[in-house]
Amino acid sequence: MKILRDAGAALSLLAVFGFLASCAFVGNDYYPNYAERLLARTDLDSIVKSASGSSIAEIGGMNYLESSGSSALFVEVRAGNGAHLLLALDGSGLGDAKAYGFDAYGLSSNVGIAASGAGYVSGKALFSAGRALVSDSLPSQPFLLSEAGSNYFLSLSAPRTLQFLAYDSGFNPLSTTSVDLASADNWELVAAAQGGGWYCLLFRDDGSGAYRAFRSPSLAALWSSGWTTLFDDATVPAKYRSGAFRSDYGSAWITADGPVVRSYDNNGTVLTIEPFSGSSSDYSLSNMGDSSFSFGASGELWFMYERKTGQLDEMRTWW
Amino acid sequence: MMRPDRALAYALILAIALLGAVAAEAEDTSPKVTLFPTLLRGDPSRGGAVDEESAAVYSAALRSSLKLRLGEAGYSVVEDGESLEGGFPEAAEASSRAAKAGSSFAAVCELSLTPGRIAYRIAIYDATDASLGAGDGFSAFSGLAALSLLDGAAARSVEKLAAYDARRPGIARRLVGYRLVVLCPIEGAEVSVELPGSSAPIRMGRISGGRLELPYYPFVQGTTLTVAAAALGRRTLRASVALGAESPPSIELSEGKPRYDLLLGTGTGRLMGLGGELRFFPGSEWLFGFAEARLYAGYDFQQGSSPLVHTDIWEGLGSYLFFPPPARFRMGYSMGYGILVCTVTAEDASDRQYCDFALLPVELFGEYRLKGNMCAWTSLRFAYALGTALLPKGWIGGGAPALSIGALWRKR
């Protein structure tokens, strides 16, 4: 009987433990859950402080790019003292940060990969693969994609036409190709990226707030395979386009695997990949404060800046 | 009308009884034997019902024969009219009661009656140690012939008793002449004594005012007693004492002071691992220092996740707050600090180790003693991270306590 009594007491303790462990108030692992996919971390606030003398006030766009065996993460920041910088960090380890005056060089938060391994292009500036400033006199367009030794600046010259302005590797103009968006809506191009063997485009309808995403194995396919009406679902294979989707908080990113949107639930931020093929997958970031995110175009890496800690993290994706 | 053989039996019994009484009166100073009421067992086929009339005849015959033979052998018989309650084996109870009555021996008769047959048993125990000194028993057909067999059994038992008694010179001289005093911190605890070779403890009384003077019992010098104090919700305290010629100091029942505890367990947020804690008690049963190491992994079982291996070191001080050391359940509080190292196992990670520091202002714990020095243990920990690495500055877990559970072993 005593053994039964003792066993009963032990089972009662286990039951209490199990009950409490299942309760939300006890919480999960007390480490941030993203730590299990963490590859590198850097104190971005300290970098900005040393570059500008002031802490970060605002994070603009973040772009992760891979070119000729190197990689870089470009981050647009505004410091508390008004300094406007483009930080160029080593994409592997987030070290060796270089800071450039945003306005002095006519930079853009959208950074593209220059053709022939020439480096990276932001606004009018060309950076080498080592992120050193090479030139600040390029033709300026918001987005740059490159393929087969040619650079293509993307421009919405009319509400329904997306133009590809071709340049050679020395940024001498070649020709222009147009793609009809086949829509009366006010679609804006909000992101263009290349990685993982794909070219990706993300559009947003300024009126409804809806997004649409596309991917193509080559730029030529966009204008030479019957895709001349990009938003006409009958002409673009389903595996290369998403349906219209919304991001209630105006945050969406494009990857080769599909667009990622941000939402919130009772526990905090939820990031959802909506794959071009397959089912969606959520990732919850519990107890997170104000944060900024970016996703590599290849869909393998993602980045997060957390304002509360000033830390910038490089992590593996969850899909 | 009474049958002639039964009338003759009553006449014989009366005669034997008269002779026995005369013999007993003549031996007032002789060693005493306490004779208990006969244990009667009935016919199992009739639900154990006893034929009262027959039982009275045979019981009276057996008791009268025994008293007569004891008297003839020089023993005086004291009859204890109260039945033995403990049932078989009756040695401990009979011996204890006989000793309290000042007798050297306890005699127990037992009769089992079934139609046409009678089984009988005589057992005479040494009141000093409840050992069987003498006895006899057999079975026979019912009737007058059985009476002579009962008398024969009584005679043989007394012969054996005399032989046993002759072999035990000095036992009486070796009875302890002092009273034992037990000291115990558990008020109201019931104290019992276990004799060597006896499975039935002898109840001695309850602790009052932190002590109990044991009532007289014919303890024999050279015996090692086990004294136990038991109370509801408390661990039973035990102590052994060897009885010598001189009175030993008071028998103090306590658990002894703990030297250190070893705790093993796991908890929320670290179910993929274990933690071990060592507590050391610097001379107190209430205060302790502790050092804890936890090794566990974090993993979300999704694509791209790599185990994050944690090695946590926590150190600090603690104190029990409620319930005294002998209590089955105790609660307490501890505080300290932690050094939390985690290692990223992803092959392509450029930063592999992070070290966080944390304060432990509040940890509440409870223990439930299961057996001996083993307890089930649980705690609620509120820890504050200093924001030195991966953990953001603030209450770990957003203020929700980390729940732990495990087992504790105490070394005294």
Chai-1 contact restraints between the chains, C-beta under 6 A:
chainA,res_idxA,chainB,res_idxB,connection_type,confidence,min_distance_angstrom,max_distance_angstrom,comment,restraint_id
A,D6,B,L370,contact,1.0,0.0,6.0,A-B,restraint_1
A,A9,B,Y368,contact,1.0,0.0,6.0,A-B,restraint_2
A,A10,B,A376,contact,1.0,0.0,6.0,A-B,restraint_3
A,L13,B,A376,contact,1.0,0.0,6.0,A-B,restraint_4
A,F17,B,I405,contact,1.0,0.0,6.0,A-B,restraint_5
A,L20,B,L403,contact,1.0,0.0,6.0,A-B,restraint_6
A,A21,B,T268,contact,1.0,0.0,6.0,A-B,restraint_7
A,F25,B,A400,contact,1.0,0.0,6.0,A-B,restraint_8
A,V26,B,T268,contact,1.0,0.0,6.0,A-B,restraint_9
A,V26,B,A400,contact,1.0,0.0,6.0,A-B,restraint_10
A,V26,B,L403,contact,1.0,0.0,6.0,A-B,restraint_11
A,G27,B,G397,contact,1.0,0.0,6.0,A-B,restraint_12
A,G27,B,A400,contact,1.0,0.0,6.0,A-B,restraint_13
A,D29,B,G269,contact,1.0,0.0,6.0,A-B,restraint_14
A,D29,B,G298,contact,1.0,0.0,6.0,A-B,restraint_15
A,Y30,B,G269,contact,1.0,0.0,6.0,A-B,restraint_16
A,Y30,B,I396,contact,1.0,0.0,6.0,A-B,restraint_17
A,Y30,B,G397,contact,1.0,0.0,6.0,A-B,restraint_18
A,Y31,B,G298,contact,1.0,0.0,6.0,A-B,restraint_19
A,Y31,B,L390,contact,1.0,0.0,6.0,A-B,restraint_20
A,N33,B,D300,contact,1.0,0.0,6.0,A-B,restraint_21
A,A35,B,L308,contact,1.0,0.0,6.0,A-B,restraint_22
A,A35,B,L390,contact,1.0,0.0,6.0,A-B,restraint_23
A,E36,B,G298,contact,1.0,0.0,6.0,A-B,restraint_24
A,E36,B,Y299,contact,1.0,0.0,6.0,A-B,restraint_25
A,E36,B,D300,contact,1.0,0.0,6.0,A-B,restraint_26
A,E36,B,S305,contact,1.0,0.0,6.0,A-B,restraint_27
A,E36,B,L308,contact,1.0,0.0,6.0,A-B,restraint_28
A,R37,B,G304,contact,1.0,0.0,6.0,A-B,restraint_29
A,R37,B,S305,contact,1.0,0.0,6.0,A-B,restraint_30
A,L38,B,V344,contact,1.0,0.0,6.0,A-B,restraint_31
A,L39,B,A346,contact,1.0,0.0,6.0,A-B,restraint_32
A,L39,B,A349,contact,1.0,0.0,6.0,A-B,restraint_33
A,A40,B,S350,contact,1.0,0.0,6.0,A-B,restraint_34
A,A40,B,D351,contact,1.0,0.0,6.0,A-B,restraint_35
A,R41,B,D351,contact,1.0,0.0,6.0,A-B,restraint_36
A,G93,B,S350,contact,1.0,0.0,6.0,A-B,restraint_37
A,N287,B,G398,contact,1.0,0.0,6.0,A-B,restraint_38
A,T309,B,P392,contact,1.0,0.0,6.0,A-B,restraint_39
A,R316,B,G304,contact,1.0,0.0,6.0,A-B,restraint_40
A,T317,B,G304,contact,1.0,0.0,6.0,A-B,restraint_41
A,W318,B,Q302,contact,1.0,0.0,6.0,A-B,restraint_42
A,W318,B,Q303,contact,1.0,0.0,6.0,A-B,restraint_43
A,W318,B,G304,contact,1.0,0.0,6.0,A-B,restraint_44
A,W319,B,Q303,contact,1.0,0.0,6.0,A-B,restraint_45
